[in-house]
Amino acid sequence: MLVQQILKVKGTSAVETVAPGTPVSEAAKVLADKRIGTVVISDDGKTPLGILSERDIVRELAAQGGECLAQKVDTYMTTELVTCTLKDTADGVLARMTQGRFRHMPVVEDGEMIGLITLGDVVKARLDELSMEKDALEGMIMGR
């Protein structure tokens, strides 16, 4: 299965972004209000500059306490983004997420962010694909 198919099934290509310089407390509010695990840091909503996850915020809270919430997202965001394209496979994306130990990946085409897929999106797509394969094999065995 391709990333393009995963985004189509997901039904939305909207990506929550915050601008560089946004306080971490505001980013945390976006995460809580939208019930999501990450925000992409972007000047224009299309070019990903970094990514900030719940995990990043919790790690800094543990290290520094509440003062980290007044810092800018630029301070804690991951700047070496791992991205994918519409033509990447679910298995390839899953392997990179597992190896890098992250759960969110921006989908980028021609330098422009067009979506975001999560580990959950990829696992769901893979499970759906395996279920269809199982049904097809059962049908062949049963002569349907």
Protein Blocks (a to p, Z undefined) as FASTA:
>chain_A
ZZklmmmmnopacdcdddehiafklmmmmmmmnopabdcddfklpacfbdcdfklmmmmm
mmnommlmmpcfklmmcfbdcdddfkbcfklmmmmmmmnopabdcddeehiafbdcdfkl
mmmmmmmmmmmmmmmmmmmmnoZZ
